[in-house]
Amino acid sequence: MNDPVEITLLTAPDCGFCDHAKQVLGRLGRQYRLQVIEIDLTSEAGNALAADSGVMFAPGVLVAGEPFSFGRLSERKLRRALDRRAGADRM
């Protein structure tokens, strides 16, 4: 069985797009093996990770440690990326 895909979610307080991203990850977590790690963007660790990965504002999403998106998370785009990873893991 494949290892779960690590998703890092950089969030901020009172962030509507962050709530949306959590809902998207919840739905996708029912179809894909995900390990979601939520980090407050305003924390020292979150601020450093955002700077290193080029995340401009919340929510920031990293897939397996690689920058994926920031701002409103596209469920379709993330689903395609997870499908590509799953296909690559089978090879």
N, C-alpha and C positions, 0 to 999 in steps of 0.2 A: 504494500500500500504506500502511496506517495506521502511524503511529509507535508504538513500543512504549509500554506503560503503565508509568510509573515507580512502583515499589513500594519504599517505604523500610521496612526491617525493623529495629526497635530491639531488640537482644538483650542478654542478660546471661549471664555465665559460669554453667555448670552449671544451665541452665534447660531442663527437659524440654519445656515448652510452646514454647520457642524452636526446639528440634529438630523438634517437630511442625510448626510454622509453616514451617520450611525444607522439610520433606517436602511439605507442601501446595503451596507455591510451586513446587517442582520439578515436581510433577504438572501444575499449571495452566500452567506454562511450556511444556509440550508442546502445549497447545491454544491458548494466547494469547501474543501478543508482549509479554513482560514484560522490564523492566529492573529487576532487584532490586539495591538498594543496602542493604548491611547496615552498621549503625552500632552500636557498643557503647554501651549505655544508660548505662554508668558513666563514659564519656568526657565531657569537657567539652562537645563538640558534641552528643553523644547526650543528655546531661542538659538542655541548653538546648532542643533540639528537643522532648523529652518535655514540658518545662514549657510551651512555646509551644503544643503541640498537645493538651494535656490527657491525655497518656499517664500512667497511674498506676503501671503496672508492666509488665515484659516478658512476652511480646513485644508491642511496639507496632507497629502497621501503619498506614502512610499510603499512600493511593492518589492518585497525581498530586499529592502535597503536601498532601492533605486527610486529616485524621484518619479512620481507618476502624474500628480496634478495638485493644483491648489484652487481654492474657490469652489463653486458648486460641482460636486462629484457627478460625473456621467456614469450611470449604471451600465449603459450599453458599452461604453469604452472600456470600463473595468472588466466587464464580462468577456469581451473579446480578448483582453490581455490575459485573463485567467485561462481561457480556452487555449490560447497559444502556448502558455506555460504547460498546460496539461498535455498538449500534443507533443511538445518538446521532451517532456519527461518520459513519454512512451517510447521514444526512439532510442 
